[in-house]
Amino acid sequence: MTFCVIPWLHRQTDEQGFHQLCSNAVGEGNKLRNAEGKRLHISQQLTDEQVLNSPVAKAVRLQMRRGEWPAACERCRLSEQAGSRSIRQHLNARFGDGRQEALFSQTSEDGSLDRPVVRYADIRLGNACNLTCRMCGPVASRLWAATYNQVQPPAYRLPMRQLAIFSHSNWVKRGPLTWLLEQSVPSVEALHFAGGEPLIVPEMVDALEHCIRSGRAGEIELSYNTNLTVLPERVTALWPHFRSVSLLCSVDGYGRLNDYIRRPSHWSDIDRNLRTLDRQFDNWKLSWATVSATMQTYNALTIHELFEYLRTAGFSRVTPLPQLVPLFHPPYLSIQTLPVPAKALVRERLQAEIERAEVWKRPGLDGLIGSVRSTIAFMDAADETANLPDFIAFCEASDRAFGDSWREAAPELAELLQPNG
């Protein structure tokens, strides 16, 4: 089964204001274009109908109706193949309501829809961020623009013109955010914000106030990807107006390692804010708050320390397991790059966390446990140790630029990667 509700009822805008098929999709098939091949952008002020009836969206619907996996949906296919619950399955459960046949019947022979209705909108609010995470780049954090090429291996450097665009681009300020909201808010049931860091973007507050003024806030579920370095009162004061709020908190390790990867965050801030979420869970109408860890070369060997923290911190509402998300790019930071002895340790430690979590038999944890299984499967799916020289080069260059030490932040990894390790 390949059916996914996304091409029928979803609208997604990326950090640069381009419309995409889905935030989890990959490759050229994720880029929505018009009949002339030009990418669809927020500045064009396109209606929901124009976006959802773009050639790519129509083609994907027809593929799904034939039972085929679109190339853009490879991440979900691999997740399901590894036994994990994919974004496709999650959104089908949330919005599908057994409506597959009804949606198929609404689809014309050319894949178009008559008066489509957006129920889920995903808005990436530019690349304003307060961090320069090591696995990130200027697309999602403009703070990277000045130093990105200085620390990247040659094959990963970007043209200076492109870096200059990333350092100043901000579709949220330039583009018609109000137009986008006026299109989606009348019908939307779920509104997702990411960035950049959405909790520091003033226009995100404007968007919440727009929803409240519309009278529909109580019917809308909010969700965020956030680095949780801040919890502004002007944001949290608006959350109770909405039906519910869920948070995926990007935390990639425990203590010192998280601060190294997600620089210049401070673990004390992360710990304090997680405890605030736990304490204010009902007051802020939270429905879900979980740590989402990007699995990468740096944290693979010590991610069990983050599991232990969540398990022993005394949280009553924050989930006691992290969601693991394998990193795909850049390849030199992928866990597929780890040598065989390191992979064996990672596998052993993650399997122990799976067995420990399964004993709890707590509702709602199956998807998180599945993310651990699929992470192991992803790690073992390929041997990319040829990328290790690029990894070492990046470590040394970024440490020189930022005054850090990867050997101090990840000593076990450093020891394993020694020539005689």
C-alpha positions in Angstrom: 0.0 0.0 0.0 1.4 3.4 -1.0 -1.5 5.7 -0.4 -0.8 8.9 1.5 -3.2 11.7 2.3 -0.5 14.4 1.7 -1.1 15.0 -2.0 -4.8 15.5 -1.4 -5.0 17.8 1.5 -1.6 19.2 2.4 0.3 22.5 1.7 3.9 22.9 2.5 6.2 25.9 2.2 9.9 25.6 2.7 12.5 27.9 4.3 13.0 29.8 1.1 9.3 30.2 0.4 9.0 27.5 -2.2 6.1 25.1 -2.2 6.9 21.4 -1.8 5.1 18.2 -1.9 6.0 17.2 1.7 8.6 18.1 4.3 9.7 14.4 4.4 10.0 13.9 0.6 13.3 13.9 -1.2 14.8 14.8 -4.6 13.4 16.7 -7.6 10.0 15.0 -7.1 9.5 17.1 -4.0 9.7 20.4 -5.8 6.3 21.7 -7.1 6.5 23.4 -10.5 4.1 24.9 -12.9 3.5 23.5 -16.5 6.5 25.5 -17.7 8.8 23.9 -15.1 9.1 27.0 -12.9 9.1 26.3 -9.2 6.1 27.5 -7.3 6.8 30.2 -4.7 4.9 32.0 -2.1 5.5 35.3 -3.9 3.2 34.1 -6.7 0.3 34.1 -4.3 -1.1 30.8 -5.5 -4.4 29.4 -4.2 -4.6 26.1 -2.5 -6.2 24.8 -5.7 -3.3 26.0 -7.9 -0.7 24.4 -5.5 -2.5 21.0 -5.1 -3.2 20.8 -8.8 0.4 21.4 -9.9 1.8 18.8 -12.3 3.9 17.1 -9.6 1.0 16.7 -7.2 -1.2 15.4 -9.9 1.4 12.8 -11.0 2.0 11.6 -7.5 -1.7 11.1 -6.9 -1.9 9.0 -10.0 1.1 6.9 -8.9 -0.5 6.3 -5.6 -3.8 5.3 -7.2 -1.8 2.7 -9.2 -0.2 1.4 -6.0 3.3 2.7 -7.0 5.8 4.3 -4.6 6.7 7.8 -5.9 10.5 8.4 -5.9 10.0 11.4 -3.6 8.5 9.1 -0.9 11.7 7.0 -0.5 12.1 8.0 3.2 8.7 6.7 4.2 9.2 3.5 2.1 12.6 2.8 3.8 11.1 3.6 7.3 8.3 1.1 6.7 10.6 -1.5 5.3 12.6 -1.3 8.5 9.5 -1.8 10.6 9.1 1.8 11.8 6.0 3.9 11.6 6.5 6.4 8.7 5.2 9.9 8.3 2.8 8.5 5.7 1.3 6.1 8.2 1.1 8.7 10.9 -0.7 11.3 8.7 -3.0 8.6 7.2 -4.1 7.7 10.7 -4.5 11.4 11.6 -6.4 12.6 8.5 -7.2 9.6 6.4 -10.3 8.5 8.4 -10.7 5.6 6.0 -11.2 8.1 3.1 -8.8 6.5 0.6 -11.5 5.4 -1.8 -13.4 8.7 -1.5 -10.2 10.6 -2.3 -9.5 8.4 -5.2 -13.0 8.9 -6.6 -12.5 12.7 -6.3 -9.4 12.5 -8.5 -9.8 13.1 -12.2 -8.2 10.9 -14.9 -5.3 13.5 -15.2 -4.8 13.5 -11.4 -6.5 16.9 -10.7 -8.9 17.7 -7.9 -12.0 19.8 -8.1 -12.0 22.4 -5.3 -9.4 20.7 -3.0 -9.4 21.5 0.7 -6.2 21.9 2.7 -6.6 20.3 6.1 -2.9 20.4 7.1 -0.5 23.2 6.4 3.3 23.1 7.1 5.0 26.5 7.1 8.8 26.8 7.4 9.3 30.4 8.6 12.5 31.2 6.8 16.0 30.5 8.0 16.2 32.8 11.1 17.7 30.7 13.8 19.8 31.2 17.0 22.0 28.1 16.4 24.5 26.8 13.9 24.0 23.1 14.4 26.9 21.1 12.9 24.8 19.0 10.6 22.8 22.0 9.4 23.6 24.8 7.0 22.5 28.2 5.7 19.3 26.9 4.2 17.9 26.5 7.7 20.1 28.9 9.6 21.4 32.1 8.1 24.0 32.3 10.8 25.9 29.6 8.9 26.3 31.8 5.8 29.5 33.6 6.8 31.5 30.5 7.8 29.9 27.6 5.9 32.5 27.3 3.1 35.4 27.7 5.5 34.6 24.5 7.4 33.1 22.3 4.6 35.1 19.7 2.6 35.5 21.0 -1.0 32.7 18.9 -2.5 30.1 20.4 -0.1 30.9 24.1 -0.5 28.2 26.4 -2.0 28.6 29.2 -4.5 29.2 32.6 -2.9 26.2 34.1 -4.6 24.0 31.4 -3.1 25.4 32.0 0.4 24.7 35.7 0.0 21.1 34.9 -0.8 20.8 32.7 2.3 22.3 35.3 4.5 19.7 37.9 3.7 16.6 36.0 2.3 13.5 36.0 4.4 10.3 35.3 2.6 8.3 35.7 5.8 9.2 39.4 5.8 9.1 39.9 2.0 6.4 37.6 1.0 2.7 37.5 1.6 2.4 35.4 4.8 -1.1 36.9 5.2 -2.1 35.6 1.8 -0.9 32.1 2.8 -2.9 32.2 6.0 -6.0 33.5 4.4 -5.8 30.6 2.0 -5.4 27.9 4.6 -6.8 29.0 7.9 -10.5 28.7 6.8 -10.2 25.0 6.3 -7.0 23.9 8.1 -7.2 21.4 11.0 -3.5 21.2 11.8 -0.8 23.9 11.4 2.8 23.0 11.7 5.7 25.5 12.2 9.4 25.0 11.8 12.3 27.1 10.7 14.9 28.2 11.3 13.7 28.4 14.9 10.0 29.2 14.8 9.7 30.3 18.4 12.0 33.4 17.8 10.2 34.5 14.6 7.8 37.4 15.2 5.7 36.5 12.2 4.8 33.2 13.8 3.1 35.1 16.6 1.3 37.2 14.0 0.1 33.9 12.4 -1.2 32.7 15.8 -3.0 35.9 16.3 -4.5 35.7 12.8 -5.9 32.3 13.7 -7.4 33.6 16.9 -9.0 36.6 15.1 -10.5 34.2 12.6 -12.4 32.4 15.3 -11.0 29.0 14.3 -8.1 28.7 16.7 -10.0 26.3 18.9 -10.4 23.9 15.9 -6.7 24.0 15.0 -4.0 21.7 16.3 -0.6 23.4 16.4 2.7 21.6 16.1 6.4 22.7 16.1 9.9 21.6 15.4 11.9 23.6 17.9 15.4 23.6 19.4 13.8 24.4 22.8 16.5 26.9 23.7 13.7 29.5 24.4 10.1 29.4 25.5 8.9 33.0 24.9 5.9 34.1 27.0 4.4 35.9 24.1 4.1 32.5 22.3 3.1 30.3 25.2 0.4 32.8 26.2 -1.4 32.2 22.9 -1.2 28.4 22.9 -4.3 27.9 25.2 -6.5 29.4 22.5 -5.8 26.4 20.2 -7.2 22.9 20.2 -3.9 21.5 21.2 -0.1 22.0 20.8 2.5 19.3 20.2 6.3 19.8 20.2 9.1 17.9 18.7 12.1 19.2 20.6 15.4 18.9 18.7 18.0 17.6 21.2 20.9 15.6 19.9 22.7 14.4 23.0 23.1 14.7 26.7 25.0 17.6 28.2 28.3 18.6 26.6 27.7 16.7 23.4 24.4 18.4 22.6 26.0 21.8 23.2 28.8 20.9 20.8 26.5 19.6 18.0 23.8 22.3 18.5 26.1 25.3 19.1 25.8 27.6 21.0 23.0 26.0 23.0 23.4 25.3 26.7 22.3 22.1 28.3 21.0 23.9 31.4 18.5 25.8 29.2 17.3 22.6 27.5 16.8 20.8 30.8 15.0 23.8 32.3 12.7 24.2 29.3 11.8 20.5 29.2 10.9 20.7 32.9 8.8 23.7 32.2 6.9 21.9 29.4 6.3 19.0 31.8 5.0 21.3 34.5 2.9 23.5 32.2 1.6 20.6 30.0 -2.1 21.1 30.8 -2.0 24.9 31.2 -0.5 25.3 27.7 -2.9 22.6 26.2 0.0 20.4 25.2 -0.9 17.1 23.8 2.6 15.8 23.0 6.1 16.8 23.9 9.0 14.6 22.8 12.7 14.9 22.2 13.6 14.3 18.5 17.3 13.4 18.1 19.0 13.6 14.7 21.2 10.4 14.6 24.6 11.2 13.2 28.2 10.3 13.5 28.8 12.5 16.5 26.0 11.1 18.8 25.5 7.5 17.7 27.8 6.0 20.4 26.4 8.0 23.3 22.7 8.5 22.4 21.9 6.0 25.2 22.9 8.8 27.6 19.9 10.9 26.3 17.7 7.8 26.8 18.9 7.6 30.4 18.3 11.3 31.0 14.7 11.1 29.8 14.1 7.9 31.7 15.4 9.2 35.0 14.5 13.0 34.9 11.2 12.5 36.6 9.0 13.7 33.8 5.4 12.9 34.0 4.2 14.2 30.6 7.3 14.6 28.4 7.8 11.3 26.7 10.4 9.1 28.3 11.9 8.0 25.0 13.4 10.2 22.2 12.4 9.9 18.6 15.4 9.0 16.5 15.7 10.5 13.0 18.7 9.3 10.9 20.6 12.0 9.1 20.8 11.7 5.4 22.9 14.8 4.5 25.7 15.6 4.6 26.8 11.9 4.0 30.0 12.3 6.1 27.8 12.8 9.2 25.6 9.8 8.5 25.8 6.9 10.9 26.4 4.7 7.8 29.9 6.3 7.8 30.8 4.6 11.1 33.3 1.8 11.0 32.1 -1.8 11.8 33.3 -1.8 15.5 31.5 1.4 16.2 28.3 0.2 14.5 28.4 -3.0 16.7 28.5 -0.8 19.8 25.7 1.4 18.6 23.5 -1.6 17.7 24.1 -3.2 21.1 23.3 -0.1 23.0 20.2 0.8 21.0 18.9 -2.8 21.2 19.2 -2.5 25.0 17.1 0.6 25.0 14.5 -1.2 22.8 14.3 -4.1 25.3 14.1 -1.7 28.3 11.3 0.4 26.6 9.2 -2.7 25.6 9.0 -3.8 29.2 7.2 -0.6 30.1 4.2 -1.4 27.9 3.2 2.3 27.9 0.7 3.5 25.3 2.0 5.8 22.6 5.6 4.6 22.7 5.3 2.1 19.8 6.2 4.7 17.2 9.2 5.9 19.2 10.5 2.3 19.7 10.0 1.8 15.9 12.2 4.8 15.2 15.0 3.1 17.1 14.6 -0.1 15.1 14.5 1.8 11.8 17.7 3.8 12.8 19.5 0.5 13.3 18.3 -0.8 10.0 19.4 2.5 8.3 22.8 2.3 9.8 23.3 -1.3 8.6 21.9 -0.7 5.1 25.2 0.7 3.7 28.9 0.9 4.4 29.9 4.5 3.8 33.2 4.5 5.6 34.8 6.1 2.5 33.3 9.4 3.9 35.4 9.3 7.1 38.2 11.6 5.7 35.6 14.2 5.0 34.2 13.8 8.5 37.7 14.3 10.1 38.3 17.3 7.8 35.0 18.9 8.8 35.7 18.2 12.5 39.1 19.9 12.4 38.0 22.8 10.3 34.9 23.6 12.4 36.8 23.2 15.6 39.3 25.8 14.4 36.6 28.1 13.4 34.5 27.8 16.5 37.1 27.1 19.2 35.7 23.7 20.0 37.1 20.1 20.3 35.2 17.1 18.9 37.7 14.9 20.7 36.6 16.3 24.0 32.9 16.3 23.1 32.9 12.8 21.8 36.0 11.0 23.3 34.8 7.5 22.7 34.2 8.2 19.0 37.6 9.9 18.7 39.3 6.9 20.2 37.6 4.5 17.9 38.6 6.6 14.8 42.3 6.7 15.7 44.4 4.8 13.1 45.0 2.0 15.6 41.6 2.2 17.3 
